[in-house]
Amino acid sequence: MAFTIAIDGPAAAGKGTISQAVARHFGFGHLDTGLLYRAVGRQMLDGVEPVAAARGLMAEDLEAEGLRSPDVAQAASKVAAIPEVRAALVDFQRAYARRAGGAVLDGRDIGTVICPEAEAKLFVTASPEVRARRRYEELHAQGVETAYEIVLAETRERDHRDATRADAPLRPAEDAVVLDTSELDIDAAVVRAIAAVDAARGSGEG
C-alpha cells in the first residue's frame, strides 16, 4: 500500500538526515529530490543546457561524483528556478512517491507541488545562522577552506532565491507540521518527525 511522506525545508535544516531516519524507521523508500537538481546543476557546469539535462536525466546521474560540492549546490538552486527544469522532473518524483511499500521524499516543493496529496507532510527548518554554522562545519570537516560569514551570506542568498522564485517557491504546505531544529539535536528531531508521521498514519486509519 502506498503511503507518501513529504519533507520540505531549506538547506542544512536537517531534512535529509531526518528523511533517511524516518524512511528506515518505517521501512519506506527514500528519495532526496535535491539530488535531481544537483545532477542537473552538475551537468550545467559541464556545459549541458539545463532543460536538456533534466529531460535526459537517468538514475545513474544521481551517483555522479561531486554532487555535494558548494558550486554544484549553487548551480542546483539556479536550475531549480527554471520552470521547464522543474516540469521535466515532476513525473520522476511523483512515480517514486506512489511506489508500493511507502516512500519518503525530501526537497523544497514536495508537499506543495509534487505530492500535495501526501499522507504526511513535514517542513523542517532552522535559523539561517544555525544552518550556516552546520554547513560551515560540514565543509570544514571535508577540508574545504571557507569562512562562516561567506557560508551565511550564501545561505541567505539561496533562501531568498528559493523563496521568491516564481515557480514552486519554498514554503510550508498549509497542512504541514513545522519542525524547527535550531535547538534540537538530530535524535530529538527524528523522534518528533516520527511522532508526526505516526499521528498522520493514525488519523488516516481512523
N, C-alpha and C positions, 0 to 999 in steps of 0.2 A: 504494500500500500504506500502511495506517495505521500510524503509529508515534507514540506519545504520550510526551512528556517532561513530567513533573510537577515543578514547582519551588515549594517552600513556604518559609516563613520569616516572621519578624516584620517590622514596619515599619522602613524605612530600612536594611535589611541589604544592599540592593543587588540583590535578586532581580528587580525589574522591569527594570533595565538589563541584567543578565546574561541574563534570559529573551529580551529583544529581540535581543541579540547572538547568542545560541545559535540563535534562530529564523532570523536572517539567514544564519548560517553554514551551516545545513543546508537552507535554503530551505523551512522549515516555516511554517505559520500561527502567529500568536501571539495569545493571549487573556489580558489582565490581568483575572482574575476579581474582583479588588478593585474594579474599576470598576462591576461589577454591584451590589455592596453600597453603593458611593459613590452610585450613581444612585438607589438606593432610599433611602439616607440623605438625599440632597438633597430628594427628594420628601417625606420625613417632615418635614423642616424647613419645607417649604412647606405642611404641613398634611394631607398624604395619609397614610392609615393604612398602616403598613409592609407588612403582608401583602398588602393590595390592590395596593400599588405593585409588589411583587415579582411577583405573578401577572400583572400587566398590563405588565411591563417590555418595552420594544421596543428594537431595535438603536439607533435614533436617540437614545434616552435616554442612551446611553453617550457621546454627543457634547455633552451639556449643559455650559454654562459653569460654572466654579467647583467642579468635582468634585475638584480637588486642594487645596482650601482646608482649613485646620485644623478649622473647625467641621464640615465635611462628613466629614472623616476620623474625627472622634469619633462623629458620627452613624452612620457606616458600621459602626464597631465595635459600636455598640449594637444596630443592627438585625441584625447578623450573629449576635448571641446569641439571636435569636428562631428557634426550630426551624422554624416554619411558613414563615419567610422563606427559610431555607436550603433547605428541601424544594422550594419553588417555583422555585428557581434551579438545582437539580441537573440537570434534563433538558437545559437550555440548554447547560450546561458539558459534559456527557457527549457530547452530539451533536457539539459542536465538537471534542472530544478525538479522535474517531474519523474526522474528516474525511480524505478522500483526500489523500495527499501529506504527511502528518505534521502534528503540532500540538504547540506548547509552551503549557502553561497555568501561570500562576503565581498563587499565592494562599496560603491557610493550611491548607487541608484537601484539596488535590488528590491527594496521594499516599496519604492515609489514608482518605478518604471518597469523593471524586468519582471518582478513577481509581486504585483500589488495584491494578489490573492493568497500570498504565502500564509501558512497557518500560524507561524510565529515570526515576529519582527523585533529586532533589537537595533538600537542606534548607540554605538559605542563612541564615547567622546572623552576629551580631557582638555585642559587649558593649553593654548599654544606654547606657553613656556615649559610646561611639563613634557609635552610631546617633542619639543625641540631638544630638551635635555636628554630624553630617551634616545632620540635619533643620533645626537652628538656622541653619546656613549657607545652606541652601536657602531658608528663609523670609526670611532677611536679604537675600539676593540678589533676592527678589521684592518687597522693600520692606515686608515685614511686621515690625512692631515687636514684639519679644518678648524674653524673657531665656532664656539657656541653661538656668537652673535650672527654669524653667517647662516648657520642652520636655522636659527629663529627667524631670520628675515626670509629665508626660502620657505619655511613652514607657513608663515603668514601670507606670502605671495601665492603659494599653492592653495591655501584655504580660500583666498579671495577669488582665484581663478575658478576653483571648483564650485564655489557657492554662487557665483554670478554668471556662469555660462548659461546661454540661452536654452540649451538642450539638456534636460535632466540635471538641474543643479543639485548640489549636495544639500540635503535637508532631511530631517527625520520624517518618516511616514506618520500620518496622523494617529495611527493605532500602534506605533512602535513603542516599546519600552526603552526609555533612555537610560543608559548605564554610563555614568561619569566615573572614569578610572583615575582621575587626578590624584586621589588619595587612597587608592586601593592597590594592593599587590595583586599579581596575576591570579594567585589561588583564590583570593576573595572575589575577584571579578568573575572568574569562571563559575564559582558557586552561585553567584547571583544570576548569571546568564542561564545556567541550567535550571534554576528555580523558575525563571521567567518562561522558559520553554515548557517545563512541566505544567505550569499554570495554563499555558495555551493549549497543551495537549489535553489537559483535564477538562477545560471548557469546551473543547471541540468534541470530546467524547460524550459530554453531557448534553 
